Amino acid sequence: MSVPLLNASGCLDALVAPDVAKTLDAFVTKTVTPLPREGNPPPRITETDGWMLNSIGLQNPGIEQFCGKVAPRLQDLEVPLWVSVGGFSASDYRICCERVDELDAVQVIELNLSCPNVDEAPETVAELVAASRRATGKPLYAKLSPASSDIGELARAVADAGADGLSLVNTLRGLVLDPASLRPRLARGPGGASGPALHPIALACVYACASAVELPIVGMGGVMSGRDALDLVAVGAGAISLGTVLFGDPFAPDRVRGELEREAGSRGYGRAAKMGGIAHVSAFNSSLSSR
């Protein structure tokens, strides 16, 4: 069995690029909130060395419009569907999960618990997961921030609250200044930083969470190649999500999938999935098992 490839929420519009969505093993929607949102003012995307910063601000049509008009069109693509939901209170998450629970085509609900471009909910992450758990019987994946002081402990908290899996990681908050004016390039100022430079941070987070809980993990963060994907598999991710790379290389899923399997094959493994968690095996234990 191959390692599933998904898109990171907000990094692909399946209705604009259906041919790209169909190369994925599941499509993850942009985050949906109870009410429609126009998002933050432009400019909302900029780049710097090793990073892309965005400040979209959860622009979306709202949960009613999504369920009534967008979801049926996504279902027609015949790609497994994950819906990302978000909000500003436990009530917001509950409302979204209750509505998405009615959609038979949705396989998983991803809880966006860590968007750096909007105000945070007053409840703890565990409380948001618990409110969502009471609202739906569908699998819940908690998307966590790499900025947590102890992401392993956070993973244990959301697991205890009812999360069925983890999506690791969301973007980091960053700021880029215009070199001439020394003013922020993004209208809102800071934005969510993604791209190749996020990769080692994502690896550390997945490694910590895989050590802390026995939940399935979707690993993401700076995946530009099959080798990057293999790194995440090695630290404990069972699936891989592609984000920033899709902006410059929309058909990256097929390329990354092929590179991933070749990387595994070059190391003597028939499938990349067989290398899951290999980074957790100590050098001492590894030398014993090879004898």
C-alpha positions as CSV (number, residue, x, y, z in Angstrom):
1,M,0.0,0.0,0.0
2,S,1.4,3.4,-1.0
3,V,1.5,6.5,1.3
4,P,-1.6,8.6,0.7
5,L,-1.0,12.1,-0.7
6,L,-3.4,15.0,0.2
7,N,-3.3,18.8,-0.4
8,A,-2.9,21.2,2.5
9,S,-6.1,23.1,3.2
10,G,-6.3,26.3,1.2
11,C,-3.5,25.4,-1.2
12,L,-5.7,24.0,-4.0
13,D,-9.1,24.8,-5.4
14,A,-10.5,21.5,-6.7
15,L,-13.3,23.2,-8.7
16,V,-10.7,25.4,-10.6
17,A,-8.2,22.6,-11.0
18,P,-10.1,19.3,-11.0
19,D,-7.4,17.4,-12.9
20,V,-4.9,18.2,-10.1
21,A,-7.4,17.2,-7.4
22,K,-7.9,13.8,-9.1
23,T,-4.2,13.0,-8.7
24,L,-4.6,13.1,-4.9
25,D,-5.7,10.3,-2.6
26,A,-8.0,12.8,-0.8
27,F,-8.9,16.4,-1.3
28,V,-9.0,18.8,1.7
29,T,-11.2,21.8,1.4
30,K,-10.3,25.4,2.4
31,T,-11.4,26.1,5.9
32,V,-15.1,26.7,6.3
33,T,-16.6,28.9,9.1
34,P,-20.3,29.3,10.2
35,L,-20.7,32.7,8.5
36,P,-19.2,33.9,5.1
37,R,-15.9,35.7,5.3
38,E,-14.3,38.0,2.8
39,G,-10.9,37.4,4.4
40,N,-8.1,40.0,4.9
41,P,-7.4,42.9,2.6
42,P,-4.7,42.5,-0.1
43,P,-1.8,42.1,-0.5
44,R,-2.2,38.7,1.1
45,I,0.7,36.6,-0.3
46,T,4.4,37.3,-0.5
47,E,7.7,35.4,-0.7
48,T,11.1,35.6,0.9
49,D,14.1,33.2,1.0
50,G,12.8,29.7,1.9
51,W,9.4,30.9,2.8
52,M,6.0,31.9,1.4
53,L,3.8,34.0,3.7
54,N,0.0,34.3,3.4
55,S,-2.7,36.3,5.2
56,I,-5.8,35.1,3.5
57,G,-7.9,35.2,6.6
58,L,-10.2,32.2,6.1
59,Q,-12.0,33.6,3.1
60,N,-15.0,31.2,2.5
61,P,-18.7,31.2,1.6
62,G,-19.9,30.1,5.0
63,I,-21.1,26.6,6.1
64,E,-24.6,26.8,4.6
65,Q,-23.4,27.9,1.2
66,F,-20.7,25.3,1.3
67,C,-23.0,22.4,2.2
68,G,-25.7,23.5,-0.2
69,K,-23.7,24.4,-3.3
70,V,-19.9,23.7,-3.0
71,A,-19.9,20.2,-1.5
72,P,-22.2,18.6,-4.2
73,R,-19.8,19.9,-6.9
74,L,-16.8,18.5,-5.0
75,Q,-18.6,15.2,-4.6
76,D,-19.0,15.0,-8.4
77,L,-15.2,14.9,-8.7
78,E,-15.2,11.4,-7.1
79,V,-12.2,12.2,-4.9
80,P,-12.3,11.3,-1.2
81,L,-13.3,14.5,0.6
82,W,-12.0,16.0,3.8
83,V,-13.6,19.2,5.0
84,S,-11.6,21.7,7.1
85,V,-13.7,23.7,9.6
86,G,-12.8,26.6,11.8
87,G,-14.2,29.4,13.8
88,F,-13.8,31.7,16.8
89,S,-15.5,29.8,19.5
90,A,-16.5,26.2,20.5
91,S,-20.0,27.0,19.2
92,D,-18.6,27.8,15.8
93,Y,-16.8,24.5,15.6
94,R,-19.9,22.7,16.8
95,I,-22.1,24.4,14.2
96,C,-19.8,23.5,11.3
97,C,-19.3,19.9,12.5
98,E,-23.1,19.4,12.8
99,R,-23.7,20.5,9.3
100,V,-20.8,18.6,7.8
101,D,-21.9,15.5,9.6
102,E,-24.9,15.5,7.3
103,L,-22.8,15.1,4.2
104,D,-22.4,11.4,3.4
105,A,-19.5,12.1,0.9
106,V,-17.3,13.6,3.6
107,Q,-14.9,11.1,5.0
108,V,-13.0,13.2,7.6
109,I,-13.4,16.6,9.3
110,E,-10.1,18.5,9.8
111,L,-10.3,21.0,12.7
112,N,-8.2,24.1,11.9
113,L,-7.1,24.9,15.4
114,S,-4.1,27.0,14.5
115,C,-4.7,29.6,11.8
116,P,-2.2,32.5,12.4
117,N,-4.2,35.0,10.4
118,V,-7.3,35.4,12.5
119,D,-8.1,35.9,16.2
120,E,-8.1,32.8,18.3
121,A,-11.0,31.2,20.1
122,P,-11.1,31.8,23.8
123,E,-11.4,28.0,24.6
124,T,-8.5,25.7,24.7
125,V,-7.7,23.5,21.8
126,A,-8.9,20.5,23.7
127,E,-12.2,22.2,24.5
128,L,-12.7,22.9,20.8
129,V,-12.0,19.3,19.9
130,A,-14.4,18.1,22.6
131,A,-17.2,20.4,21.3
132,S,-16.6,19.1,17.8
133,R,-16.6,15.5,19.0
134,R,-20.0,15.9,20.5
135,A,-21.3,17.3,17.2
136,T,-20.3,14.5,14.8
137,G,-19.5,10.9,14.5
138,K,-17.1,11.4,11.6
139,P,-13.3,11.1,12.1
140,L,-11.8,14.3,13.4
141,Y,-8.2,15.3,12.6
142,A,-6.8,18.1,14.7
143,K,-4.5,20.5,12.8
144,L,-2.0,21.9,15.3
145,S,0.4,24.8,15.4
146,P,4.2,24.2,15.4
147,A,4.5,27.2,17.7
148,S,3.3,25.2,20.7
149,S,5.7,25.0,23.6
150,D,5.1,21.3,24.0
151,I,3.3,19.9,20.9
152,G,3.5,16.3,22.3
153,E,1.5,17.3,25.3
154,L,-0.9,19.2,23.1
155,A,-1.3,16.0,21.0
156,R,-2.2,14.0,24.2
157,A,-4.8,16.7,25.1
158,V,-6.6,16.5,21.8
159,A,-6.4,12.7,21.8
160,D,-8.1,12.6,25.2
161,A,-10.7,15.1,23.9
162,G,-11.7,12.8,21.1
163,A,-9.5,13.5,18.1
164,D,-9.0,10.5,15.8
165,G,-5.9,11.9,14.0
166,L,-3.5,14.8,13.7
167,S,-2.6,17.1,10.8
168,L,1.0,18.4,11.4
169,V,1.8,21.2,11.0
170,N,0.1,24.5,10.2
171,T,2.1,27.6,9.3
172,L,4.2,29.7,11.6
173,R,3.5,33.4,12.1
174,G,6.1,35.4,10.3
175,L,6.7,39.0,9.0
176,V,8.4,40.2,5.8
177,L,9.3,43.9,5.2
178,D,9.6,45.7,1.9
179,P,13.3,46.5,1.5
180,A,12.6,50.1,0.3
181,S,9.9,51.2,2.7
182,L,10.6,48.9,5.6
183,R,6.9,48.4,5.9
184,P,5.2,45.0,6.0
185,R,4.6,43.5,2.6
186,L,1.3,42.0,3.7
187,A,-1.6,44.4,4.4
188,R,-2.3,42.8,7.8
189,G,1.4,42.7,8.8
190,P,2.3,39.2,9.9
191,G,1.2,36.1,8.0
192,G,1.4,32.4,8.0
193,A,4.9,31.2,6.9
194,S,5.2,28.0,4.9
195,G,7.6,26.6,2.4
196,P,10.9,24.7,2.4
197,A,12.2,26.4,5.6
198,L,9.3,25.0,7.6
199,H,10.4,21.4,6.9
200,P,12.7,20.7,9.8
201,I,10.2,22.3,12.2
202,A,7.5,20.0,10.8
203,L,9.8,17.0,11.2
204,A,10.4,17.8,14.9
205,C,6.7,18.2,15.5
206,V,5.7,15.0,13.9
207,Y,8.5,13.2,15.7
208,A,7.3,14.5,19.0
209,C,3.6,13.7,18.4
210,A,4.3,10.2,17.1
211,S,6.3,9.6,20.3
212,A,3.4,11.0,22.5
213,V,0.3,9.4,21.0
214,E,-0.8,6.5,18.8
215,L,-2.9,8.5,16.4
216,P,-2.5,8.5,12.7
217,I,-0.7,11.6,11.5
218,V,-0.9,13.6,8.2
219,G,2.5,15.2,7.9
220,M,3.0,18.5,6.1
221,G,5.4,21.4,6.0
222,G,8.0,22.2,3.3
223,V,7.4,19.1,1.2
224,M,8.9,19.9,-2.2
225,S,10.1,16.4,-3.2
226,G,9.8,12.7,-2.5
227,R,12.8,12.9,-0.2
228,D,11.0,15.5,1.9
229,A,7.9,13.2,2.0
230,L,10.0,10.3,3.1
231,D,11.5,12.3,5.9
232,L,8.0,12.8,7.3
233,V,7.1,9.1,6.9
234,A,10.3,8.2,8.8
235,V,9.4,10.4,11.8
236,G,5.8,8.9,12.0
237,A,3.5,10.4,9.3
238,G,1.2,7.8,7.7
239,A,0.0,10.3,5.0
240,I,1.6,13.4,3.4
241,S,0.0,16.7,2.6
242,L,1.4,19.1,-0.1
243,G,1.0,22.8,0.3
244,T,3.3,25.5,-1.0
245,V,4.7,23.3,-3.7
246,L,1.3,23.3,-5.5
247,F,1.5,27.0,-6.2
248,G,4.6,26.5,-8.4
249,D,4.1,22.9,-9.5
250,P,0.3,22.1,-9.6
251,F,1.0,18.5,-10.7
252,A,3.5,17.8,-8.0
253,P,1.4,14.9,-6.5
254,D,2.4,12.5,-9.3
255,R,6.0,13.6,-9.2
256,V,6.3,13.4,-5.4
257,R,4.6,10.0,-5.3
258,G,7.0,8.6,-7.8
259,E,10.1,10.2,-6.1
260,L,8.9,8.9,-2.7
261,E,8.7,5.3,-3.9
262,R,12.0,5.5,-5.7
263,E,13.7,6.9,-2.5
264,A,12.3,4.0,-0.5
265,G,13.4,1.5,-3.2
266,S,16.9,2.9,-3.3
267,R,17.1,2.1,0.5
268,G,16.0,-1.5,0.0
269,Y,12.3,-1.1,0.9
270,G,9.6,-2.2,-1.5
271,R,7.3,0.5,-0.4
272,A,7.7,3.9,1.4
273,A,5.0,2.9,3.9
274,K,7.3,0.2,5.2
275,M,9.7,2.9,6.4
276,G,7.0,4.5,8.7
277,G,8.6,5.6,12.0
278,I,12.0,4.3,11.2
279,A,13.6,7.5,12.6
280,H,12.4,6.4,16.1
281,V,14.6,3.4,16.1
282,S,17.8,4.2,17.9
283,A,21.2,3.5,16.4
284,F,21.8,1.0,19.1
285,N,18.6,-1.0,18.5
286,S,19.1,-0.7,14.7
287,S,22.6,-2.2,14.9
288,L,21.2,-5.1,17.0
289,S,18.3,-5.8,14.6
290,S,20.7,-5.9,11.6
291,R,22.7,-8.8,13.1
